[in-house]
Amino acid sequence: MTLLSLRDLSVTLRDRPVFSGVTLDIEPGELVGLIGPNGAGKTTLMRAALGLLPHEGQSCLAELDPGARARAVAWMPQMREIAWPVTVEALVTLGRTPHRARALSQADRAAVTRALDWMDLSDMRNRTATRLSGGEQARVLIARALAQDTPLLLADEPVSGLDPAHQIATMRTFGQVARSGRAVLVSLHDLGLAARHCSRLILLGQGRVVADGPPGQVLTPELVAQVFGITAFSAATEHGHVFQPLEVLE
Ligand SMILES: Nc1ncnc2c1ncn2[C@@H]1O[C@H](COP(=O)(O)OP(=O)(O)OP(=O)(O)O)[C@@H](O)[C@H]1O
């Protein structure tokens, strides 16, 4: 069952086309990295796919009513403001809102506990979320999205601001979520993490999808030079695909 289907999706903001003609499907089992330079349209593409922005073309998610959409997809936006001084556990429990009746069920509690464990937050469950560091708050918001326990997770730069251990652990968690028969679409600036952990990369640039495929086919020297204006070391290794940006092209 296809979890995200976009057909000829285009977005124009203030008379300026951001991207056009995006057609793609995301299937269970995929951890997909959405990459591209600043302003390429990654956030706009995810928001349009969710039906949060006016667009042309079709997104299967945008067509759902809000309740069905909240059970089909979890969304972690780039803005990470936590407004209320609630506990970490209370905030993560909000992820269960689309599923729960008045009282928390055992399944709700299990999903919250699993999400807290996944994001290494079990020891912080009683801390006040607004008093955590920026990276810790990001992990709480990822945990809230994971607790929603949806077939598809969309996350906009979820690992920026996390320390290396938590970046790797979060990407591994996303991989685990995907392998459990769900799918994750995550925008990333760290091409090393994208290359190493994603099963597929979608490269946005110049108002369109420039490439879509396994990391080794997308992060080629030609495409990396054309879209990012850099050179890089790129190799398939026993640790997966290793990618390290090297120089800015003149
Ligand atoms: N509300 C808006 N009105 C007009 N233009 C907008 C609006 N929101 C975004 N844009 C423009 O759309 C383009 C794509 O922005 P978007 O935030 O989707 O890029 P991005 O790839 O996510 O960038 P970044 O990597 O910097 O987060 C940018 O040129 C941006 O200025």
Ligand as a Chemical Component Dictionary entry (heavy atoms), coordinates in Angstrom:
data_LIG
# 
_chem_comp.id                   LIG 
_chem_comp.type                 NON-POLYMER 
_chem_comp.pdbx_formal_charge   0 
_chem_comp.three_letter_code    LIG 
# 
loop_
_chem_comp_atom.comp_id 
_chem_comp_atom.atom_id 
_chem_comp_atom.alt_atom_id 
_chem_comp_atom.type_symbol 
_chem_comp_atom.charge 
_chem_comp_atom.model_Cartn_x 
_chem_comp_atom.model_Cartn_y 
_chem_comp_atom.model_Cartn_z 
_chem_comp_atom.pdbx_ordinal 
LIG N1  N1  N 0 5.009  32.112 2.911  1  
LIG C1  C1  C 0 5.844  32.308 1.901  2  
LIG N2  N2  N 0 5.665  33.307 1.006  3  
LIG C2  C2  C 0 6.503  33.482 -0.019 4  
LIG N3  N3  N 0 7.584  32.705 -0.268 5  
LIG C3  C3  C 0 7.815  31.694 0.571  6  
LIG C4  C4  C 0 6.978  31.436 1.704  7  
LIG N4  N4  N 0 7.459  30.354 2.358  8  
LIG C5  C5  C 0 8.573  29.968 1.672  9  
LIG N5  N5  N 0 8.775  30.760 0.603  10 
LIG C6  C6  C 0 9.863  30.650 -0.377 11 
LIG O1  O1  O 0 9.811  29.361 -0.958 12 
LIG C7  C7  C 0 11.134 28.876 -1.199 13 
LIG C8  C8  C 0 11.282 27.499 -0.596 14 
LIG O2  O2  O 0 11.279 27.627 0.841  15 
LIG P1  P1  P 0 11.379 26.340 1.770  16 
LIG O3  O3  O 0 11.313 26.816 3.178  17 
LIG O4  O4  O 0 10.412 25.327 1.313  18 
LIG O5  O5  O 0 12.854 25.828 1.409  19 
LIG P2  P2  P 0 13.736 24.719 2.128  20 
LIG O6  O6  O 0 14.301 23.859 1.056  21 
LIG O7  O7  O 0 12.955 24.034 3.197  22 
LIG O8  O8  O 0 14.877 25.633 2.757  23 
LIG P3  P3  P 0 15.813 25.482 4.057  24 
LIG O9  O9  O 0 16.801 24.400 3.740  25 
LIG O10 O10 O 0 16.478 26.811 4.118  26 
LIG O11 O11 O 0 14.957 25.176 5.261  27 
LIG C9  C9  C 0 12.101 29.916 -0.630 28 
LIG O12 O12 O 0 12.600 30.698 -1.690 29 
LIG C10 C10 C 0 11.236 30.735 0.292  30 
LIG O13 O13 O 0 11.674 32.072 0.318  31 
# 
loop_
_chem_comp_bond.comp_id 
_chem_comp_bond.atom_id_1 
_chem_comp_bond.atom_id_2 
_chem_comp_bond.value_order 
_chem_comp_bond.pdbx_ordinal 
LIG N1  C1  SING 1  
LIG C1  N2  SING 2  
LIG C1  C4  DOUB 3  
LIG N2  C2  DOUB 4  
LIG C2  N3  SING 5  
LIG N3  C3  DOUB 6  
LIG C3  C4  SING 7  
LIG C3  N5  SING 8  
LIG C4  N4  SING 9  
LIG N4  C5  DOUB 10 
LIG C5  N5  SING 11 
LIG N5  C6  SING 12 
LIG C6  O1  SING 13 
LIG C6  C10 SING 14 
LIG O1  C7  SING 15 
LIG C7  C8  SING 16 
LIG C7  C9  SING 17 
LIG C8  O2  SING 18 
LIG O2  P1  SING 19 
LIG P1  O3  DOUB 20 
LIG P1  O4  SING 21 
LIG P1  O5  SING 22 
LIG O5  P2  SING 23 
LIG P2  O6  DOUB 24 
LIG P2  O7  SING 25 
LIG P2  O8  SING 26 
LIG O8  P3  SING 27 
LIG P3  O9  DOUB 28 
LIG P3  O10 SING 29 
LIG P3  O11 SING 30 
LIG C9  O12 SING 31 
LIG C9  C10 SING 32 
LIG C10 O13 SING 33 
# 
